[in-house]
Amino acid sequence: MLSKKSKTKADTKDTASDGGFKESLSTVAWALGIALILRTFIFQPFTIPTGSMYPGLMEGDYVITSKYSVGYGRYAALPLPFPDVKGRFLGRGPERGDVIVFRPDGIQQNYIKRVVGLPGERLQMVDGVLQINGAPAGMNLVRTEPYTHRNGGSIQGTYSAELYAETLPGGAPSHLIYDGIKNNGADNTSVFTVPAGHYFMMGDNRDFSGDSRVPTTRQGAGYVPAENIIGRAEFILASVDEDFVIFKPWTWANFRGNRFFKGIE
């Protein structure tokens, strides 16, 4: 009787242990599933690796993008595959002035730029001013200030940059842009005609942005197909300077305190 009773306790303990392990696995599976659904269909974080969207976005910013706001294309579930559909599922835009994360055709890398041209429109840069269908965007000089351009943490040059408030047609709110080098190739271009189902993207740091003015064969964005859009940037979650390293705790204080939960214009 004693032996039988002892065996029953051991069996009960093993059963409880197995049940606890299975419950833990189930909890982890549910958490991963919910996180995957949120990341695929609702929000996705990205980091800003360059200064091409300066001054609105800085290198080291962590931004949150919404996917439901622009629908779902071929890269919606990265790194997992998504049904390869032409166009977008539940597509809602984007609108001119939106800051968008996307992948250029043939480039396995995410870009973030501002939508300035819609399908069928004609765009051109003339003396640093964006022209849309022959009409210039509004440009108001805010100030002139020194700007140090960095690439991967290395200083590439220091410029006397002009900061402008640019207003695009169609009711989009104004946003700040940088003109760091006068009369270079980016300030004067030929006319671009945006194909149907595509968008024209530009960086706010106009002289240091590989955007739709540059073909994908030269690591630019080219014309961006609607199905390549990933999401619209909504706000900056946090921001760190170039000395921050996640595996070096003594650098964790290098957060930019004025950029937590900062909206994106």
Sequence and secondary structure as in RCSB ss.txt:
>XXXX:A:sequence
MLSKKSKTKADTKDTASDGGFKESLSTVAWALGIALILRTFIFQPFTIPTGSMYPGLMEGDYVITSKYSVGYGRY
AALPLPFPDVKGRFLGRGPERGDVIVFRPDGIQQNYIKRVVGLPGERLQMVDGVLQINGAPAGMNLVRTEPYTHR
NGGSIQGTYSAELYAETLPGGAPSHLIYDGIKNNGADNTSVFTVPAGHYFMMGDNRDFSGDSRVPTTRQGAGYVP
AENIIGRAEFILASVDEDFVIFKPWTWANFRGNRFFKGIE
>XXXX:A:secstr
 HHHHHHHHHHHHHHHHHHHHHHHHHHHHHHHHHHHHHHHHTEEEEE  SSTTTTTS TTEEEEEESTTT B TT
TTTTS     SS BT     TT EEEE  TT  S EEEEEEE TT EEEEETTEEEETTEE EEEEEEEEEEEEE
ETTEEEEEEEEEEEEEE TTS   EEEEE STTSTTTS   EE  TTEEEEE SBTTS  STTS GGGTS  SEE
GGGEEEEEEEEEEEB TT  TT GGGTT B GGGTTEE  
